[in-house]
Structures are given as structure tokens and as C-alpha cells.
């Protein structure tokens, strides 16, 4: 089942699978709700969709859909945080796709802890996943992330679901990358690229173009390399700057590259290349906001 977004389908492994549970995580403002609202509105023209919001009112979601110029006819919406009520409505409406925004706001009546707690998130996700498997419904869950970029909630949550996706993008960039972290139906670390515009998220057909700077002449400290993201080769530009440090402990700043990998590269250069950087500040940046794993 296509999500109507080719980039979304790529990361999912070909599309939405009936009976599957997909968790979409990301920082606040990354575009998680926007992506799923766009998907739900488009699919609602041919399929039964139930969009459940626990963080916004129905009027707020309707205003956002109107601002994005999305077709809302056919889309059924529910503002609710009680899992029991959501399951009862779902049993009656029999949706083909059930969207929950977000799992951290859901709660079960027979669990005393507050919504967002470990027990509530675990049991709420388990109940919704059981319903999806039983009724062959596609379950799309929105999840929050912690400060270090990992999905918030109990670790067992990742074992319940079939696919875990992470939507990333800084506040200073209009581009968003969707990466698969776990997928039982496709390649892991598959990458989809979107641009955040006034009309919502739009697919980027040629991601390599946004990951390269517009310089016509080659500049020192810059190189273009090919990285393999899932099943897609992408051209990215890596920029480096080394400067004398005025600090006792020189800085090592890496954007788009793991900090430990940068430390390892500098150690190799020192050991085998004779390039000592112990008294130098080193800055490494991958253009476009993509992360080189």
C-alpha cells in the first residue's frame, strides 16, 4: 500500500504493510505530524483512515490542514487520549490505517501512572499493536525523542513495532531526512529526503543536489564523496578546517559525522601520516545536514 510519498515508501521498504506497526520519531518541529497528516489526507480519498490526536484539538489540526491546502473530506479524526475509547471507535469505524499522535499522550485506565510514563507507553503501544495485528490495520505511531536523539520510552517498545523511523532536520535548515532504524520489511538505514515548504513536506527527487555546495571552483578543505544510504548512493560534500588553538584543550567539532570517528581519523593521521593536530582546533562538516554513519 503506497503512502503517496515515494520517499516515505522507500524508507518503509516499498510502502505500508497491512497489520504492521510503524513508529515515527523526531525532534519537536521536525515535521512528524505534518508528514502523517499529509499522508492521511491523501490516502483518505480512497481508503478508510482514522487520525487520532492527543496533543492538539480537532480545530488546530483542521487549521493546519487548511493552511497546507490538504483535502480533508473522507478523513475521520478523533481527539482522544484514552486507549480504550480509541479501540472502541476503531472497532466501529474499521479503519485501514490508524494514526496515533502521539504514543506518549496515550493512557490506559487500569494503569495508575501518568501518560508518558514507561508503563503507560509500553502497555498502550502493546494494546494498539495487538489491535493492528488482529484487524490487519496499518498502525502509525508518532513518538518523541530524547536529547541524545534516541526514541523516548521503554526499550521494549522498539521490539513491539515492525519499523522505527527517525525524521531529522535542524531549525536552520528547511530540509528533512527520514531514516529507517529498524524495518522488518526493508533495508535498515534507508534514507528519504524532504523539503519543508509553506505547503508542508515535499519530496526531494535528487538529494545529492542539496548535499553539495554551489561553488564552481574547488576549495581547499572540501571534497565530494559517495555514501551508500540503504539502497541509494548519494553524493555528499565534506568540509574540514584546521586552525591553531588558543585553548589548552583544542576543540573537535563534528557536524554530520560521529565525534568518535573524527577522533579515530585524527589518530590515524598522526600515527601513520605524521600529521600532528594535538595543538589544533579541528572542524568537520557535512553539507546539507545529512549524517554520514
Secondary structure, 3 states (H helix, E strand, C coil): CCCCCHHHHHHHCCCCCCCCEEEEEECCCCCHHHHHHHHHHHHCCCCCEEEEECCCCHHHHHHHHHHCCCCCCCCEEEECCEHHHHHHHHHHHCCCEEEEECHHHCECCCCCCCCCCHHHHHHHHHHHHHHHHHHCCEEEEEECECCCCCECCCCHHHHHCCEEEEEECCCCCCEEEEEEEEECCCCCCCEEEEEEECCEEEECCCHHHHCCCCCCCCCCCEEEEEEEECCEEEEEEEEEEEEECCCCCCCEEEECECHHHHHHHHHHHHHHCCCCCCCEEEEEEEHHHCCEC
